[in-house]
Amino acid sequence: MAPNDKKIDDFTVDLFDIDVDLDNPLADEIRATKDSTRPDEKEVFADFLPSGIPSGEPKKRSSKDFNPDMDSLLLTAQSPIILEGMQQYTQGNFSSTNHSVYLEALNGISLYIKILGRNPNNYNKLKSLIDSDTDCKEVEKIAFGLYQKKNGSAPGTDQEKITAFELFESLFKEAVNKSSISNSMRILKKYLLLSGSIDEVRVKDLLMKGNREFIADVNNLIQHVNLALEMQKKGRYEIAKGLKGRDLNIFVIKASYLLYLYSNLSGNDKMADYYARVHNNFKKYFIIRE
């Protein structure tokens, strides 16, 4: 670091170790050029279209195109995933390996809400299927149980049922946030030395080269440091099984230092000052709110 650069106190924190996976979101752009002599694809495939189907733009579907049969197929497909997500949630397992499960479970609960909100009559027609399908019945039982626990009685109206599923949905939103922080912890480990401190030489080199993966990781860390700070305020932030306040603090301390270094080298003094304050506050007080 140059003599004129801002400095914050060095720190030493034990390196946390979390078994998480990370999918690289970056992919090389694929560009294709079209030969001017190439025949029009609409003309080539026109002969293969079934009779009565126009070869123009496809008609957009509306809520009228959905029926109980389609809804039942979707509900029976999503319900097992919802229950799998709930099992991981009750076990307190928010590692990144379950991130995709929580996302699919969240989509599944959103489907219940959409069906009820779009056409309650369709949901009522599906009641016999829900009662006969073990997984669907269990999903409804959990949602209605959450509502009853909060309000003292089971939901009766369609709106109350929607509210019940929204309570269920909020659990998976929380799970998605926690598992995504686990992903971010894995990202951070790429920029740590064996001692557990930030590899400043590598950070400077990647920044100077404009490394796209590094920039994407920085944006990820910005998002999840902010999320971690919000979780600190709420006091419910077990990230993965057995990983609680101390581990989240370590993440904030290390990630905020990396973001300070990045901002300082990029000439963003305002952001550098902010992350310097976050780093020093968490390093000094090591905030834990179980």
N, C-alpha and C positions, 0 to 999 in steps of 0.2 A: 504494500500500500504506500502511495507516495506521501511525502512529509506533510503536504497541505491537506491531505484527505482527513475527513472526520474519523474519529476513533471511538469505539465503545469498548467497555471492559471485556477482556478475554474471559471465556467461560469454559468450564469443564463439566460436562454432564455425562453420566453413563449412557452408552449407546443403547437405545431400545432395539429390540429385535422382534419383528412382527412378520409372520409368514403370510405375505400377501402377494398377489399377482398384479401385473400391470399390462394392459394392452396398449401398445403404441398407437395413438390416434392418427399419427401422420402417415400419409401414403403418397407415393409419387403421383403427380398429375398425369393423366393419360390423355394425350391429344391425338386426334385422328383427322386425317385430311381426306376429303371426298373428291374422287376423280370426276371431272366434269363429264366424262363419257359414260359414267355409271348410270344404268337405267333407274327410273323413279321407283322406289320401293313400293309405293302405293299401287302402281300399275302391276308390278311383278306379283304381289300377293293378293290382288283383287280377285283372281280366279279361285283362290282357296277359301274365300269367305263364304260361310253358309248363306243360303238364300234368305233374304229378308233382313240381313244385317248390313247397314250402310258402311262404306269404307272410310267415312269421314271421322271427325272427332267423336270419341265415345261419350255417351250420355252420363252426366254426373249423377251418382246415386243420392237419394234423399231419404229421410226417415220413413217414407212410405214404402221404400224398397225392402225394409227389414220386416221380418215376420217372426212369430214365436218359434218356428222351426230353426231359423238361423240363429236366433238368440239362445235357444237351448243348446245348440252345437257349441257356441262360443262359451257359454257358462260352464258346461261340463268339461270343456278343454282347459279352462283357466282355473277352475276351483282346486284341483290337486296342487297346482303351483302356489296358490294362495295359502293352502294348508302347510306346504313345505316351508314357505317363508315364515309363517306363524310359528312353526316348530323351532326354526333357527332364532327367531325373535325371543321366544320364551326361554331359550337356552342362553341368551345374552351373547350370541355369536354374531358380531358385526364385522368380521374380517372381510377383506376385499373379495375373497373367494365366493362370498354369498351376495356380492353386489348385484349380479345379474338376476339372481333369484328374487331379491327384494324388488328390483325394477319390474320384473314380470308379475310379481304378486301385486304391486301397486297398480299396474295396468289392469289386472284382473278385477280388483275392487272398483276401479274406475268404470269398468264395464257394467258392473251391477248398478252403479249410480246412474250411468247413462241410460240403461234400459228402463229403470224406474222413472227417471226424469223425462225421457222421450215419450214413453207411452206406458203409464202404469197398468193399463188394461192388459198389455202384453205380459207384464211381469205376473199379474194375477193369473193369467192363463197358464203360465209356466209353473204355478204353485205345485201342481201334482208332480211335475218332473223334479222340482227342487226337493219335495218331500220324499220322493222315491230314490233320488241319487244321494248316496252317503256323503260325498264330498260337498255338494251344493248345500245340503242340509246343514252340514257342520259349519260352513262359511256363514250362512244365515244365522245360525245359533250363536256364533261368536259375536257377530255384529250386533244382534239384538241384545245379547248379554251385556255388551259394553254400554249400550243405550240405557238398559235397565239399571245398571250399576251407577250411572251418572244421574239419571232422572227418577229413579225409584219405581218405574213401571215399564213394561214392555212397549215398544212402538206399536201404535194402532193405525194411524193414518199413513198415506203414502209419503207425505213429507217427513213424518217421523222416521219412517224406514230409511229414507234417503239420508237423514241426519245420522242414523245408526251406522250406515255404511261409510259415511264421512268420518266418523270416529275411528272406524277400522282403518280407513285410508290414512289417517294421520299417523297411525303407528308405523306404517310402511314408509311414509315420508321421512319420519325420524330415522328409520333403519337405513334407508337409502343415503341419508346424510352421513350417518356414522360409518357405514361401509365405504363411502367415498373418501372420508378422511383417512381410513386405513389405506386406501389406494395412494393417497397423497403422502402418507408416511413412507410408503415403499419408494415413491419418487424421490423423496428427500434423501433417502439412504444412498442414492447414486452420487450425491455431491458431498459425502462425508469421508473424512480420512479414517484410518483404523482407530485413531485416538478418539473419534466421535465428534471432532470439530469440523467446521466447513472447510472444504478444499478451496481456498481462495485463489490459488494459482489456476486451477482448472476453471473456476467460475469466470475469472478475467479472460482466459483464453477463449472459452466458448462464447462469451459476450462479444469479444472483438471479432470473432469469425461470423457472428450473426447466426449461430447454430439454431436451426428451427426447432429441434427437439427441446433444447434448453429453454428457448423462449416460451414454448408451450408448457413446459414444466413450471416455469415461473408464474405464468398465468393461472395454472392449476393451484399452486401454492398460495397465491394471493386470495383466490376464492375460498380455499379451505382454512387458511389462517383466520379469515373473517368469520367463517362458519364455526370454527373452534372457539373463538371469542364469544360468540353468541351462546354456544353450548355451555361455556363456563358460567355465564350469567344465569342460565336456567338450572344448573346444578345436576342435570341428568346426562352424563356423558361417558358412560362405559362404552369404549370404542370397540373393543373385542373382548372376548371372554377373559376376565382377569386383568384387563388393562383399563385403569381408571384415571383418576385425577393426575397422578404423577406422570403418567405416560403422555397425557394430553399437554401437560405443561412442557415436557421435554420437546414435544413436537413444535409448540408455539415458540419456545426459546430458540431452537435451531433454525426453524423456517423463517422466523422474523429476522434473524441475523443474515441469512442468505438474501432475503428480500432487501434488507438495508444495504448490503454490499452491492447488489445488483442496481438499486436505485442510485446509490452514491456514484458508482462507476458510469451510470447512464446520465448523470447530471441532473437527476430529479431530486432536488434538495428537499422539497416538501414531503415527498414520499419517504425519502431516506430518514428524515427527522421523525416521522410517524413510526416507522418500524424500529428505529433506535429506541424510542420510548417504550414500545411494546416489549422489545427484548429486555431492556433494563428492568422494567417493572416486574416481568415474570421471573427474571433471573434473581432479582433481589428478594421478592416476597414468596416466590414459588407457590403460587396460589393453588390451593386445593379446597374444593367445596364438595364433599361427598354427599 
